Amino acid sequence: MKGGIEIVQPAGWPAPRGYANGVVTRGRTLHVAGQIGWDPSSGRLRGGGLVEQFAQALDNVLAVVAAAGGGPGDVARMTVYVTDLDAYRSSRRAIGAAWRARLGAHFPAMALVGVAGLVEPGALVEIEAVAALGADGAPLVGGADGAPLVGGAGGTHGAHGADAHGTGGAHGAGEGGR
């Protein structure tokens, strides 16, 4: 286990693309409530559509992780809820760019779920997450490049390659929809 996160990959399975099949963590655990694409400075949803709301929701998740003393590489699990799966599929390249700008090549265990709607009118995406923090609250892995911010062993922990269908799984956000 490097830092507080260890990627789990069953033997013989093709490597996932843009997510991990499983993650083992140690240390303090932070559960981040669902974050939508609202801009904390204005209190309004980010305009422009799914990609802009995805980027803002991801920023909001990472702000909560940072407030607990963690960094992007400490995110162990993420669930993304979207109201329009077709819009998500057609925006994978831009969503991947937003992902890489914030998390680099770090891919936690993930699920993408299509939903009929979200509680906040106009919200197109909601992201919830779990982060593994050090016993003292210090990030175990740190920034998007996997470098330790305060302590820990460092290293990136993403699994790469094609999934069983060659599509990047249900998400592929980090891979830009190749």
Salt bridges, closest charged atoms under 4 A:
ASP39 OD2 - ARG46 NH2 3.34
ASP59 OD1 - ARG102 NE 2.53
ASP86 OD1 - ARG89 NH1 3.04
GLU128 OE2 - ARG77 NH2 3.88
GLU175 OE2 - HIS160 ND1 3.59
GLU175 OE1 - ARG178 NH2 1.98
